Amino acid sequence: MQHKTESKSRSLHLAAASLAGTSLEANLKHINITLATSDAVWEVYLDPKWARQRLRLYGAQDRALEQFFKKLSSEWPAAM
């Protein structure tokens, strides 16, 4: 019984960690597709155009968080 429980637990961890679920065949297919397309994905990811776009996005997120916390800290003493 304990082996069955451990096996089910492993399957649930695998399903949570992979888009392919718990099927061995589906996981192998997912791995093969990932390996076959990884060079193309990295080529696009490292393209300077997309790097600049990510940098702008991170900068915008940073500014938004800074404004939020600045507003929060200015309102905090008034609430006490």
N, CA, C and O atoms as a GROMACS GRO file, in nm:
protein
  320
    1MET      N    1   0.082  -0.120   0.000
    1MET     CA    2   0.000   0.000   0.000
    1MET      C    3   0.086   0.126   0.000
    1MET      O    4   0.055   0.224  -0.067
    2GLN      N    5   0.197   0.122   0.077
    2GLN     CA    6   0.283   0.238   0.086
    2GLN      C    7   0.346   0.269  -0.050
    2GLN      O    8   0.362   0.385  -0.087
    3HIS      N    9   0.384   0.163  -0.125
    3HIS     CA   10   0.442   0.183  -0.258
    3HIS      C   11   0.343   0.254  -0.350
    3HIS      O   12   0.381   0.344  -0.426
    4LYS      N   13   0.217   0.214  -0.343
    4LYS     CA   14   0.114   0.276  -0.426
    4LYS      C   15   0.098   0.424  -0.390
    4LYS      O   16   0.083   0.508  -0.478
    5THR      N   17   0.102   0.455  -0.262
    5THR     CA   18   0.090   0.594  -0.216
    5THR      C   19   0.210   0.676  -0.262
    5THR      O   20   0.193   0.789  -0.308
    6GLU      N   21   0.331   0.619  -0.251
    6GLU     CA   22   0.451   0.690  -0.297
    6GLU      C   23   0.446   0.713  -0.447
    6GLU      O   24   0.483   0.820  -0.495
    7SER      N   25   0.402   0.613  -0.521
    7SER     CA   26   0.392   0.624  -0.666
    7SER      C   27   0.292   0.733  -0.705
    7SER      O   28   0.318   0.812  -0.796
    8LYS      N   29   0.179   0.738  -0.636
    8LYS     CA   30   0.079   0.840  -0.665
    8LYS      C   31   0.133   0.978  -0.631
    8LYS      O   32   0.108   1.074  -0.704
    9SER      N   33   0.207   0.988  -0.521
    9SER     CA   34   0.266   1.115  -0.481
    9SER      C   35   0.366   1.162  -0.586
    9SER      O   36   0.368   1.281  -0.621
   10ARG      N   37   0.447   1.072  -0.637
   10ARG     CA   38   0.544   1.108  -0.742
   10ARG      C   39   0.472   1.153  -0.868
   10ARG      O   40   0.515   1.247  -0.934
   11SER      N   41   0.363   1.086  -0.902
   11SER     CA   42   0.287   1.124  -1.020
   11SER      C   43   0.228   1.263  -1.005
   11SER      O   44   0.226   1.341  -1.101
   12LEU      N   45   0.181   1.295  -0.887
   12LEU     CA   46   0.125   1.428  -0.863
   12LEU      C   47   0.233   1.535  -0.873
   12LEU      O   48   0.209   1.643  -0.926
   13HIS      N   49   0.353   1.505  -0.821
   13HIS     CA   50   0.464   1.600  -0.833
   13HIS      C   51   0.503   1.620  -0.979
   13HIS      O   52   0.529   1.732  -1.022
   14LEU      N   53   0.505   1.511  -1.054
   14LEU     CA   54   0.538   1.519  -1.196
   14LEU      C   55   0.433   1.600  -1.270
   14LEU      O   56   0.467   1.682  -1.356
   15ALA      N   57   0.308   1.579  -1.239
   15ALA     CA   58   0.200   1.653  -1.306
   15ALA      C   59   0.209   1.802  -1.273
   15ALA      O   60   0.180   1.886  -1.358
   16ALA      N   61   0.248   1.834  -1.152
   16ALA     CA   62   0.259   1.975  -1.112
   16ALA      C   63   0.379   2.042  -1.178
   16ALA      O   64   0.377   2.162  -1.203
   17ALA      N   65   0.484   1.965  -1.206
   17ALA     CA   66   0.608   2.022  -1.259
   17ALA      C   67   0.612   2.026  -1.411
   17ALA      O   68   0.698   2.093  -1.469
   18SER      N   69   0.521   1.958  -1.477
   18SER     CA   70   0.527   1.947  -1.622
   18SER      C   71   0.392   1.975  -1.684
   18SER      O   72   0.287   1.939  -1.629
   19LEU      N   73   0.395   2.039  -1.799
   19LEU     CA   74   0.272   2.061  -1.873
   19LEU      C   75   0.218   1.932  -1.933
   19LEU      O   76   0.101   1.925  -1.973
   20ALA      N   77   0.303   1.830  -1.939
   20ALA     CA   78   0.264   1.705  -2.003
   20ALA      C   79   0.184   1.613  -1.911
   20ALA      O   80   0.131   1.512  -1.958
   21GLY      N   81   0.173   1.644  -1.785
   21GLY     CA   82   0.098   1.560  -1.694
   21GLY      C   83   0.177   1.442  -1.643
   21GLY      O   84   0.298   1.454  -1.623
   22THR      N   85   0.112   1.329  -1.623
   22THR     CA   86   0.179   1.213  -1.564
   22THR      C   87   0.212   1.104  -1.664
   22THR      O   88   0.278   1.007  -1.628
   23SER      N   89   0.169   1.116  -1.787
   23SER     CA   90   0.192   1.012  -1.887
   23SER      C   91   0.339   1.014  -1.932
   23SER      O   92   0.392   1.120  -1.968
   24LEU      N   93   0.403   0.898  -1.930
   24LEU     CA   94   0.542   0.888  -1.973
   24LEU      C   95   0.556   0.928  -2.119
   24LEU      O   96   0.649   1.000  -2.156
   25GLU      N   97   0.465   0.882  -2.203
   25GLU     CA   98   0.471   0.915  -2.345
   25GLU      C   99   0.456   1.066  -2.367
   25GLU      O  100   0.528   1.125  -2.447
   26ALA      N  101   0.362   1.127  -2.296
   26ALA     CA  102   0.342   1.270  -2.309
   26ALA      C  103   0.464   1.348  -2.261
   26ALA      O  104   0.501   1.448  -2.321
   27ASN      N  105   0.527   1.301  -2.152
   27ASN     CA  106   0.648   1.367  -2.103
   27ASN      C  107   0.763   1.353  -2.201
   27ASN      O  108   0.836   1.449  -2.223
   28LEU      N  109   0.780   1.237  -2.260
   28LEU     CA  110   0.886   1.217  -2.360
   28LEU      C  111   0.863   1.305  -2.482
   28LEU      O  112   0.957   1.362  -2.537
   29LYS      N  113   0.738   1.316  -2.526
   29LYS     CA  114   0.705   1.403  -2.639
   29LYS      C  115   0.735   1.549  -2.604
   29LYS      O  116   0.792   1.622  -2.685
   30HIS      N  117   0.698   1.590  -2.483
   30HIS     CA  118   0.724   1.726  -2.437
   30HIS      C  119   0.875   1.755  -2.433
   30HIS      O  120   0.920   1.861  -2.476
   31ILE      N  121   0.952   1.660  -2.381
   31ILE     CA  122   1.097   1.676  -2.374
   31ILE      C  123   1.157   1.686  -2.513
   31ILE      O  124   1.241   1.773  -2.538
   32ASN      N  125   1.114   1.600  -2.605
   32ASN     CA  126   1.168   1.602  -2.742
   32ASN      C  127   1.135   1.734  -2.813
   32ASN      O  128   1.220   1.789  -2.883
   33ILE      N  129   1.015   1.783  -2.795
   33ILE     CA  130   0.977   1.910  -2.858
   33ILE      C  131   1.058   2.025  -2.797
   33ILE      O  132   1.105   2.113  -2.869
   34THR      N  133   1.074   2.022  -2.665
   34THR     CA  134   1.153   2.127  -2.599
   34THR      C  135   1.296   2.127  -2.650
   34THR      O  136   1.352   2.233  -2.679
   35LEU      N  137   1.356   2.009  -2.660
   35LEU     CA  138   1.494   2.000  -2.709
   35LEU      C  139   1.505   2.043  -2.855
   35LEU      O  140   1.603   2.106  -2.894
   36ALA      N  141   1.406   2.009  -2.936
   36ALA     CA  142   1.410   2.043  -3.078
   36ALA      C  143   1.393   2.192  -3.102
   36ALA      O  144   1.445   2.245  -3.200
   37THR      N  145   1.323   2.261  -3.014
   37THR     CA  146   1.295   2.403  -3.037
   37THR      C  147   1.379   2.497  -2.950
   37THR      O  148   1.366   2.619  -2.962
   38SER      N  149   1.463   2.443  -2.864
   38SER     CA  150   1.534   2.529  -2.768
   38SER      C  151   1.629   2.627  -2.838
   38SER      O  152   1.641   2.741  -2.794
   39ASP      N  153   1.697   2.584  -2.944
   39ASP     CA  154   1.788   2.676  -3.015
   39ASP      C  155   1.713   2.795  -3.074
   39ASP      O  156   1.759   2.909  -3.063
   40ALA      N  157   1.599   2.769  -3.134
   40ALA     CA  158   1.519   2.878  -3.193
   40ALA      C  159   1.466   2.970  -3.084
   40ALA      O  160   1.464   3.092  -3.102
   41VAL      N  161   1.424   2.914  -2.972
   41VAL     CA  162   1.373   2.996  -2.862
   41VAL      C  163   1.483   3.087  -2.809
   41VAL      O  164   1.461   3.206  -2.788
   42TRP      N  165   1.603   3.031  -2.788
   42TRP     CA  166   1.714   3.113  -2.738
   42TRP      C  167   1.756   3.219  -2.839
   42TRP      O  168   1.795   3.329  -2.801
   43GLU      N  169   1.748   3.186  -2.967
   43GLU     CA  170   1.784   3.285  -3.070
   43GLU      C  171   1.692   3.407  -3.061
   43GLU      O  172   1.739   3.520  -3.069
   44VAL      N  173   1.565   3.384  -3.045
   44VAL     CA  174   1.470   3.494  -3.032
   44VAL      C  175   1.489   3.565  -2.898
   44VAL      O  176   1.486   3.688  -2.891
   45TYR      N  177   1.508   3.488  -2.792
   45TYR     CA  178   1.521   3.546  -2.658
   45TYR      C  179   1.641   3.639  -2.650
   45TYR      O  180   1.636   3.742  -2.583
   46LEU      N  181   1.750   3.602  -2.717
   46LEU     CA  182   1.873   3.682  -2.711
   46LEU      C  183   1.878   3.793  -2.815
   46LEU      O  184   1.974   3.870  -2.818
   47ASP      N  185   1.778   3.802  -2.901
   47ASP     CA  186   1.773   3.910  -3.000
   47ASP      C  187   1.771   4.045  -2.928
   47ASP      O  188   1.691   4.064  -2.837
   48PRO      N  189   1.858   4.139  -2.969
   48PRO     CA  190   1.865   4.268  -2.900
   48PRO      C  191   1.731   4.342  -2.893
   48PRO      O  192   1.704   4.413  -2.796
   49LYS      N  193   1.648   4.325  -2.996
   49LYS     CA  194   1.516   4.390  -2.997
   49LYS      C  195   1.434   4.345  -2.876
   49LYS      O  196   1.373   4.427  -2.807
   50TRP      N  197   1.431   4.214  -2.851
   50TRP     CA  198   1.351   4.162  -2.741
   50TRP      C  199   1.419   4.190  -2.607
   50TRP      O  200   1.351   4.206  -2.506
   51ALA      N  201   1.551   4.196  -2.606
   51ALA     CA  202   1.622   4.232  -2.482
   51ALA      C  203   1.586   4.374  -2.441
   51ALA      O  204   1.562   4.401  -2.323
   52ARG      N  205   1.581   4.465  -2.537
   52ARG     CA  206   1.542   4.603  -2.506
   52ARG      C  207   1.398   4.609  -2.455
   52ARG      O  208   1.367   4.683  -2.362
   53GLN      N  209   1.310   4.530  -2.517
   53GLN     CA  210   1.171   4.529  -2.474
   53GLN      C  211   1.159   4.477  -2.330
   53GLN      O  212   1.084   4.533  -2.251
   54ARG      N  213   1.233   4.371  -2.297
   54ARG     CA  214   1.230   4.320  -2.160
   54ARG      C  215   1.283   4.424  -2.063
   54ARG      O  216   1.230   4.440  -1.953
   55LEU      N  217   1.388   4.495  -2.103
   55LEU     CA  218   1.444   4.599  -2.017
   55LEU      C  219   1.342   4.710  -1.992
   55LEU      O  220   1.330   4.760  -1.880
   56ARG      N  221   1.270   4.750  -2.097
   56ARG     CA  222   1.166   4.853  -2.080
   56ARG      C  223   1.056   4.802  -1.986
   56ARG      O  224   1.007   4.876  -1.900
   57LEU      N  225   1.018   4.676  -2.003
   57LEU     CA  226   0.914   4.618  -1.918
   57LEU      C  227   0.959   4.616  -1.772
   57LEU      O  228   0.883   4.655  -1.684
   58TYR      N  229   1.081   4.570  -1.746
   58TYR     CA  230   1.130   4.565  -1.609
   58TYR      C  231   1.141   4.705  -1.550
   58TYR      O  232   1.111   4.726  -1.433
   59GLY      N  233   1.182   4.802  -1.632
   59GLY     CA  234   1.189   4.940  -1.586
   59GLY      C  235   1.052   4.993  -1.549
   59GLY      O  236   1.036   5.062  -1.448
   60ALA      N  237   0.952   4.962  -1.632
   60ALA     CA  238   0.814   5.006  -1.604
   60ALA      C  239   0.762   4.941  -1.477
   60ALA      O  240   0.696   5.007  -1.396
   61GLN      N  241   0.791   4.813  -1.457
   61GLN     CA  242   0.749   4.745  -1.335
   61GLN      C  243   0.815   4.808  -1.212
   61GLN      O  244   0.752   4.828  -1.109
   62ASP      N  245   0.944   4.838  -1.226
   62ASP     CA  246   1.019   4.899  -1.116
   62ASP      C  247   0.960   5.035  -1.079
   62ASP      O  248   0.943   5.066  -0.962
   63ARG      N  249   0.929   5.116  -1.181
   63ARG     CA  250   0.870   5.248  -1.155
   63ARG      C  251   0.733   5.235  -1.090
   63ARG      O  252   0.700   5.311  -0.999
   64ALA      N  253   0.653   5.141  -1.137
   64ALA     CA  254   0.519   5.122  -1.081
   64ALA      C  255   0.528   5.080  -0.934
   64ALA      O  256   0.453   5.130  -0.850
   65LEU      N  257   0.619   4.988  -0.903
   65LEU     CA  258   0.635   4.946  -0.764
   65LEU      C  259   0.687   5.061  -0.678
   65LEU      O  260   0.643   5.078  -0.564
   66GLU      N  261   0.781   5.138  -0.732
   66GLU     CA  262   0.834   5.252  -0.657
   66GLU      C  263   0.723   5.352  -0.624
   66GLU      O  264   0.715   5.402  -0.512
   67GLN      N  265   0.639   5.382  -0.722
   67GLN     CA  266   0.528   5.475  -0.699
   67GLN      C  267   0.430   5.419  -0.596
   67GLN      O  268   0.381   5.492  -0.510
   68PHE      N  269   0.402   5.291  -0.606
   68PHE     CA  270   0.309   5.227  -0.512
   68PHE      C  271   0.361   5.237  -0.370
   68PHE      O  272   0.288   5.278  -0.279
   69PHE      N  273   0.488   5.200  -0.349
   69PHE     CA  274   0.542   5.202  -0.213
   69PHE      C  275   0.562   5.344  -0.162
   69PHE      O  276   0.551   5.368  -0.041
   70LYS      N  277   0.590   5.437  -0.251
   70LYS     CA  278   0.603   5.577  -0.209
   70LYS      C  279   0.466   5.627  -0.161
   70LYS      O  280   0.458   5.693  -0.057
   71LYS      N  281   0.360   5.595  -0.235
   71LYS     CA  282   0.226   5.636  -0.196
   71LYS      C  283   0.185   5.568  -0.066
   71LYS      O  284   0.126   5.630   0.022
   72LEU      N  285   0.217   5.440  -0.054
   72LEU     CA  286   0.185   5.364   0.065
   72LEU      C  287   0.256   5.422   0.187
   72LEU      O  288   0.196   5.436   0.293
   73SER      N  289   0.385   5.455   0.173
   73SER     CA  290   0.459   5.508   0.287
   73SER      C  291   0.412   5.648   0.324
   73SER      O  292   0.419   5.684   0.441
   74SER      N  293   0.365   5.726   0.228
   74SER     CA  294   0.315   5.859   0.260
   74SER      C  295   0.180   5.854   0.330
   74SER      O  296   0.147   5.942   0.409
   75GLU      N  297   0.100   5.749   0.301
   75GLU     CA  298  -0.030   5.733   0.365
   75GLU      C  299  -0.019   5.662   0.499
   75GLU      O  300  -0.109   5.675   0.582
   76TRP      N  301   0.086   5.590   0.523
   76TRP     CA  302   0.100   5.507   0.643
   76TRP      C  303   0.096   5.591   0.772
   76TRP      O  304   0.018   5.557   0.862
   77PRO      N  305   0.175   5.698   0.785
   77PRO     CA  306   0.170   5.774   0.911
   77PRO      C  307   0.033   5.837   0.935
   77PRO      O  308  -0.007   5.854   1.050
   78ALA      N  309  -0.038   5.872   0.832
   78ALA     CA  310  -0.170   5.934   0.848
   78ALA      C  311  -0.271   5.834   0.904
   78ALA      O  312  -0.368   5.873   0.970
   79ALA      N  313  -0.248   5.707   0.879
   79ALA     CA  314  -0.342   5.604   0.927
   79ALA      C  315  -0.323   5.576   1.075
   79ALA      O  316  -0.412   5.520   1.138
   80MET      N  317  -0.210   5.612   1.131
   80MET     CA  318  -0.184   5.581   1.273
   80MET      C  319  -0.239   5.684   1.363
   80MET      O  320  -0.226   5.672   1.485
   0.00000   0.00000   0.00000
